[in-house]
Amino acid sequence: MALNIICYFQEVEPNPSAVAIRAKFFIQALESKLNKFDIRIKVLTATEIDLQDSELVKYISFSGGRSDEMTSVANRILAEFKFGLKAFFWVIRNKKNAALVISTPNYIPSLFLSLAAFMSRVPYVLDVRDAYPEAYAQSGLIKCNTWIYKIFSRASNFMYRHAASITTATEGLKGCISGFKDNVTCIYNGFPSAFTGMSEPKHSKFTVCFHGVMGFFQDIEKLAELIQHPELSDVDFIIIGYGRKSALIESISKNNCRYLGRLSYADTIKQISKCHLGISLRVVSQISFDSFPVKVWEYLGLGIPSLVYPESEASKFLQSNNCGIQLSSVEIDELTKIILQLKLDGRRYQGMVKSCREVHPTYSRESLSGKFAEVVRNSFKIGL
């Protein structure tokens, strides 16, 4: 009888979010690497659109589970709770010959799903992209000394301990979780291999780009201040994304700033590929120290050097590979000086572009997702 691999991803394509892109390549890898075995893949998601099933993959969408940065905290938690309950009972009803792949965040549904798997004696692989409840605490939603934090902390530890295997999006997250589980594997997001062949013409003016969710951990305040610095009037900025801080960018009236809002993934990549420099400014927190933002992977894949703050996995990677600059501060005059130096020093800038293009192909999403498929196969003993 076929093994039913039930995968939970908050969002899937055509949603342009980071989790949807990670999900796309993970699902493709499971489909291509495991298709010779007797398996079926069922994807639980909050993406409420018509999704195209294939011979091996069936999408199951639960309404009311999607939340984003524009939703109030109370509504986000309520939406996650409703989705988690629906998914919990669905898994309980469909536990026969099943195994789970659980992606977190969203955090609360992942707790429900791991509990359903434990109660049903169904093995599960956990893919962790952010640590909770630490992210709640560092964003100011709850305090570490509260009873709710302690409950969430114990629930997370339970979820980690009972997973068959755990994968993480960064080495920092792997280090945080390794105390609860031995078999933790870091699988970076990487960049689609198709990026290496893209050659969109660059904008005539030196252009800096930012894209992504403008949420709590992004220092959009400093980005807005940087854009309006008088010495950067001859440098263009293209900003793509949405979130609770987007008004800070929308309110900028300078001619050198174009705010494009939220675009499709394809349009986002097309816009980024025409730019000269990427930027990622985050607030100082442990979440930021352990981060390797998807935007930085995409800048890398497109051959675009980037500026990153604070010191993190991403900034260290860029610095060691000459693919960008690890910023020591977000002092605006210093940032302005660095941007102007890269604009004027063509030799140094082109050296960074060359280094970005030479990033090893093992960092492609296809290669990394193949590694994920092997973790799943070994965890569920498929064909072994």
C-alpha positions in Angstrom: 0.0 0.0 0.0 1.2 3.5 -0.9 2.8 5.7 1.8 1.0 9.0 2.0 3.5 11.8 2.7 1.4 14.6 4.1 3.2 18.0 3.8 2.2 21.1 5.6 3.3 24.4 4.1 1.6 27.6 5.1 1.7 28.9 1.5 2.5 27.5 -1.9 2.9 28.9 -5.4 1.8 31.1 -7.0 2.1 33.0 -3.7 5.4 34.8 -3.9 6.4 34.4 -0.2 9.6 32.8 1.0 7.9 29.7 2.4 6.0 29.2 -0.9 9.2 29.1 -2.9 10.9 26.8 -0.4 7.8 24.6 -0.6 7.8 24.5 -4.4 11.3 23.2 -4.6 10.9 20.7 -1.7 7.7 19.3 -3.3 9.4 19.0 -6.7 12.4 17.2 -5.1 10.1 14.8 -3.3 8.2 14.1 -6.5 11.4 13.6 -8.6 13.5 11.7 -6.1 10.9 9.4 -4.7 8.6 8.8 -7.7 10.1 5.3 -8.2 8.6 4.3 -4.9 5.0 3.6 -3.9 4.2 7.0 -2.5 1.5 9.8 -2.7 2.1 13.4 -1.6 -0.7 15.4 -0.1 0.0 19.1 0.6 -2.0 20.9 3.3 -1.9 24.7 2.8 -3.6 27.9 3.7 -3.2 29.2 0.1 -6.9 29.6 -1.0 -6.7 29.3 -4.8 -7.1 26.6 -7.4 -3.9 24.5 -7.2 -2.9 22.1 -10.0 -2.6 18.5 -8.8 -0.2 16.1 -10.5 -0.1 12.3 -10.7 1.7 12.2 -7.3 0.8 15.5 -5.7 -2.6 16.5 -4.4 -3.2 20.0 -2.8 -5.6 20.4 0.1 -6.5 23.9 1.0 -8.1 24.9 4.3 -9.8 28.3 4.3 -9.2 30.8 7.0 -5.6 29.7 7.8 -3.7 32.4 6.1 -2.3 35.4 7.9 0.4 38.0 7.1 2.1 41.1 8.4 -0.9 43.3 7.7 -3.1 41.2 10.0 -3.5 42.1 13.6 -1.8 39.9 16.1 -5.1 38.6 17.6 -6.4 37.8 14.1 -3.2 36.1 13.1 -3.2 33.9 16.2 -6.9 33.1 15.7 -6.4 32.2 12.0 -3.4 29.9 12.9 -5.5 28.3 15.7 -8.4 27.6 13.4 -6.2 26.1 10.7 -4.3 24.1 13.2 -7.5 22.5 14.6 -8.7 21.7 11.1 -5.3 20.2 10.1 -5.2 18.2 13.4 -8.4 16.4 12.8 -7.7 15.9 9.1 -4.5 14.1 10.0 -6.2 12.0 12.7 -8.8 10.9 10.1 -6.1 10.2 7.5 -3.3 8.6 9.6 -3.3 5.2 7.8 0.0 4.6 6.1 0.9 8.2 6.6 4.1 10.2 7.3 4.2 14.0 7.8 6.5 16.8 6.7 5.8 19.9 8.8 7.1 23.3 8.0 7.2 26.0 10.7 6.2 28.8 10.8 3.3 29.2 10.9 4.0 28.0 14.5 0.6 27.1 16.0 -0.4 24.8 13.2 2.9 23.0 13.4 2.2 22.3 17.1 -1.2 20.9 16.3 0.2 18.8 13.5 3.1 17.4 15.5 0.7 16.5 18.3 -1.6 14.7 15.8 1.4 12.8 14.5 2.5 11.8 18.0 -1.0 10.7 19.0 -1.4 8.7 15.7 2.1 7.2 15.9 2.9 8.8 12.6 6.5 9.8 12.0 7.2 13.3 11.0 10.1 15.5 9.6 10.1 19.0 10.9 11.5 21.9 8.7 12.3 24.9 10.9 12.7 28.4 9.4 12.3 30.4 12.6 12.6 29.5 16.3 9.4 29.9 18.5 8.5 31.1 21.0 11.8 33.0 20.8 10.5 35.0 17.8 7.4 36.0 19.7 9.5 37.3 22.6 12.0 39.1 20.4 9.3 40.9 18.5 7.7 42.0 21.8 4.5 39.9 21.5 5.1 38.0 24.7 7.7 38.1 27.5 10.0 35.3 28.5 8.9 35.2 32.1 5.2 34.7 31.3 3.3 31.4 31.6 2.3 31.5 27.9 6.0 31.6 26.9 6.8 28.7 29.2 3.9 26.6 27.7 5.0 27.4 24.1 8.7 26.6 25.0 7.7 23.2 26.4 5.5 22.5 23.4 8.4 23.4 21.0 10.7 21.1 22.9 8.2 18.3 22.7 7.8 18.9 18.9 11.6 18.8 18.4 12.2 15.7 20.5 9.6 13.5 18.8 10.4 14.4 15.2 12.0 11.6 13.2 14.4 14.3 11.8 14.7 18.0 11.7 15.9 20.4 9.0 16.6 24.0 9.5 17.1 27.0 7.2 20.3 28.2 8.9 23.2 26.8 10.9 22.2 29.1 13.7 18.8 27.5 14.0 20.5 24.1 13.8 22.6 25.0 16.8 19.6 26.1 18.8 17.7 22.9 18.2 20.6 20.4 18.4 20.3 20.3 22.2 16.9 18.6 21.8 17.7 16.4 18.8 20.8 14.7 17.3 19.8 14.4 13.7 19.4 18.0 12.7 20.4 19.0 9.1 20.8 22.6 7.9 19.3 23.0 4.4 19.8 26.6 3.2 17.2 28.2 1.0 19.7 28.9 -1.8 18.7 30.3 -5.2 17.1 28.7 -8.3 19.8 27.5 -10.7 18.0 29.4 -13.5 19.2 32.6 -12.0 22.8 32.0 -13.1 21.7 32.3 -16.8 19.8 35.5 -16.3 21.2 38.6 -18.0 18.7 41.4 -17.8 20.2 44.8 -18.8 21.0 47.0 -15.7 19.4 50.3 -15.0 21.3 53.2 -16.4 21.6 54.8 -12.9 23.3 52.9 -10.1 20.3 51.2 -8.4 19.9 49.7 -4.9 17.1 47.2 -4.2 15.3 45.9 -1.2 12.5 43.3 -1.3 10.5 41.3 1.2 8.1 41.6 4.1 8.6 44.9 5.9 7.9 43.4 9.4 9.2 43.8 12.9 12.7 42.4 12.2 13.4 44.6 9.2 14.9 48.1 10.0 12.8 49.9 7.5 13.2 53.1 9.5 17.0 53.2 8.6 16.3 52.2 5.0 13.9 55.1 4.6 16.4 57.5 6.2 19.1 56.2 3.9 17.0 56.7 0.7 16.5 60.3 1.6 20.1 61.1 2.3 21.0 64.2 0.1 24.3 62.7 -1.1 22.4 59.7 -2.6 20.2 61.8 -4.9 22.0 60.3 -7.9 21.4 56.7 -6.7 18.1 55.1 -7.4 16.3 52.8 -4.9 13.7 50.1 -5.9 11.6 48.8 -3.0 9.4 45.7 -3.4 7.2 44.2 -0.7 4.6 44.9 1.9 4.0 44.8 5.7 3.3 46.9 8.7 6.2 49.2 8.0 5.5 49.8 4.3 4.0 53.3 5.0 7.5 54.5 5.8 8.5 53.8 2.2 5.3 54.9 0.6 5.5 58.3 2.2 8.9 59.0 0.6 8.4 61.6 -2.1 11.9 61.7 -3.6 12.3 61.0 -7.3 15.1 58.5 -6.7 12.8 56.0 -4.9 10.3 53.7 -6.6 8.0 51.7 -4.3 6.5 48.8 -6.3 4.5 47.1 -3.6 4.0 43.4 -3.6 4.8 41.7 -6.9 4.6 38.2 -8.2 7.8 36.2 -7.7 8.7 36.3 -11.4 8.2 40.1 -11.6 10.2 40.6 -8.3 13.1 38.6 -9.7 13.0 40.5 -13.0 13.1 43.9 -11.2 15.9 42.8 -8.9 18.0 41.5 -11.7 18.2 45.0 -13.2 19.7 46.5 -10.1 23.3 46.9 -9.1 23.3 46.4 -5.3 21.0 44.6 -2.8 20.5 45.6 0.8 19.2 43.9 4.0 19.0 45.9 7.2 17.5 44.1 10.2 17.1 45.1 13.8 19.6 43.7 16.3 18.3 40.4 17.8 19.3 36.8 18.1 16.8 36.1 15.2 18.8 38.4 13.0 22.2 37.0 14.1 21.0 33.5 13.0 19.5 34.7 9.8 20.3 34.1 6.1 17.5 36.1 4.5 16.0 34.7 1.3 16.6 38.1 -0.4 20.3 37.8 0.1 20.3 34.3 -1.5 18.4 35.8 -4.5 20.8 38.7 -4.8 23.7 36.2 -4.8 22.1 34.0 -7.4 21.5 37.0 -9.7 25.1 38.2 -9.4 24.3 41.2 -7.2 26.5 42.1 -4.3 24.7 43.1 -1.1 25.1 45.1 2.1 23.9 43.3 5.2 23.4 44.3 8.9 23.8 43.1 11.6 26.6 40.5 11.6 24.9 37.2 10.7 25.3 34.0 8.8 24.5 35.9 5.7 26.9 38.7 6.3 29.8 36.3 7.2 29.1 34.3 4.0 29.2 37.5 1.9 32.3 38.8 3.5 34.3 35.5 3.3 33.3 35.1 -0.4 33.8 38.7 -1.4 30.1 38.8 -2.4 29.1 41.9 -0.4 29.8 43.9 2.7 29.1 43.0 6.3 28.1 46.3 7.8 29.4 47.2 11.3 26.7 49.7 11.9 23.7 51.4 10.3 25.1 54.9 10.8 23.7 56.6 7.7 26.7 58.7 6.7 28.8 55.5 6.7 26.3 53.6 4.7 26.1 56.4 2.2 29.9 56.4 1.9 30.0 52.6 1.2 27.3 52.9 -1.5 29.0 55.7 -3.2 32.4 53.9 -3.1 30.9 50.9 -4.8 29.2 53.1 -7.4 32.5 54.9 -8.3 34.9 52.0 -7.9 34.0 49.8 -10.9 36.9 47.5 -10.4 36.0 46.6 -6.8 32.3 46.3 -7.7 32.9 44.1 -10.7 35.1 41.9 -8.5 32.2 41.3 -6.2 29.8 40.6 -9.1 32.3 38.0 -10.3 32.5 36.4 -6.9 28.7 36.2 -6.7 28.6 34.4 -10.0 31.1 31.9 -8.8 29.1 30.8 -5.7 29.2 27.0 -5.8 26.2 25.3 -7.5 25.6 23.2 -4.4 23.8 26.3 -3.1 21.1 26.0 -5.8 17.6 25.3 -4.6 17.5 22.2 -6.7 20.6 20.7 -5.1 19.6 21.7 -1.6 16.0 20.4 -2.0 17.5 17.1 -3.2 19.2 16.9 0.1 15.9 17.5 1.8 14.3 14.6 -0.2 17.1 12.3 1.1 16.4 13.3 4.7 12.7 12.5 4.1 13.5 9.2 2.5 15.9 8.1 5.3 13.5 9.3 8.0 10.6 7.3 6.7 12.7 4.4 5.5 11.4 4.6 1.9 12.8 1.8 -0.2 15.3 0.9 2.6 
